[in-house]
Amino acid sequence: MRVTNKIIQNNSVTNINNNKVLEDTLNTQLATGKKITRPSDDPVVAIRSLRLRTSLTEINQYYKKNVPDADNWLKITENAVSTTIDLITNMYSDCTSGSEGFKTADDRSAVLGNLKGLRDEIFSAGNSEYAGRYVFTGYRTGVPLTFDGVTSEKYTITEQLDKNSLQDITYIDTDKLGDVTASNASTIGISEPDIISNTVHRMRISYSGCDNTAPTIQYYDASGTQVSLTATVISVSDTTQDPYLSQTPASGSGVTFIPETGELILSDDVYAALQGVKDNEATAANEGEIRVTYNKTNFDKNDLRPEHYFYCEVPASNAAGKIVYNEGFLSGKTDDLTKQAITYDVGFGQEIQVNTNASEVYTHDIKRDLEEMIACVEDVIKMEDTVKTLENQIAATTDETVKEQLQSVLDAANKAKTYLEDKMQKSFEAGISKTQGYLNKANTAMTTIGNRSARVELVGNRLSSQQSSFEELTSDNDDVDITETAVRLSSVEMTYEAALMATGKISQTTLLNYI
């Protein structure tokens, strides 16, 4: 084949252009630090880069966002439960002191003050929040655990109890001793026989200060038939009858409801029937359940909100219906409460529950027990004041008849004081085991939180390692070796300059040089 100057020139220009393109490519790589600037430069590298970057983005989302969020949520929860454990431990210490008897009135006053403080603070940590979301309220993260002030909103509450809620309590009938004053002490007409210590059957619901409406009790009898009872309402302020001595009212079911204290006083027959409830595993219904439905309108600050614990109904604001909470509870579905799990994706196909439900730590019984211990101590203090008033009256009078009358009342007051002191001590003794149960419950929740935190930490460590590995893989795939690229660029530049010189010499020679 004949090679002409034109062919040589064209080939030289093509080769020079190829060198220039390679030089431009290497220069771009050196400037950007990347192997390619568009997918067409190297489709294999481009596809691998997209996959690596997608994986790295997911890892960064888990490692930099989800894991820290989960860890912070758990830390907030852990701090709240730790605070609650400290409060319950203080309660346990007070119960221990009270069970041993108070050496002085000052010791008793100190414990009383501490118990009142615990009553007001025991649920405060339950309102802890993270990023504007309450951590103990399940899916209702916008609703606090407790009422933040005195609230008047009618709730119809159905508590699902069992026979473990039944107990015998000691009731001290102090007759009219609470009305004794310096002016009426000699004429009030009370003697020792009027002071009675009585044991009654009781079932305590979660709230005191309930509405003055009759609650209903539902349970299954031995034949599996559901029985419904309606309680008779008797107020503690009723002057015609004593609710603690009316277990078998003239009308009703043998159940007395005391709205101020939230207590159901049971007759022997009803108590025996409720003690006999037992779940039949062969049926879907829970025959061991005792349902108590009642109304409560007025709530105090720091009262636990019913919607976090029970099936309850609240009238709708537009009066067109009602709001129902935890509807599945009455059909045996506890998903509304036990499965309100808030989970975080912390890895590929990995989830960790970060929330702890309020029922795992906080129960109404904690506050109710505190209130009862406080009432026992206050009753003793009040009776001591009555005794002192009577003693002062006796010391100040010279009338033997009046003195005899006062002595009769004083004997009754001393008897009542002895009964109340014994009841107070037994209340503190019972509080030890109850408080230990609350402490165990809180410690179990703390252990669960600790296990979740440990798992989050392990996942975080693994994600950190994966992040480093994927960053290295991405760098190996995308980034150029700067030193190698610089050497290649220098070599290409020299080749390009040599090509220009060679082409220039060839281009100067034509056929005219040989004519």
Order of alpha helices (4+ residues) and beta strands (2+ residues): alpha-alpha-alpha-alpha-beta-beta-beta-beta-beta-beta-beta-beta-beta-beta-alpha-beta-beta-beta-alpha-beta-beta-alpha-alpha-alpha
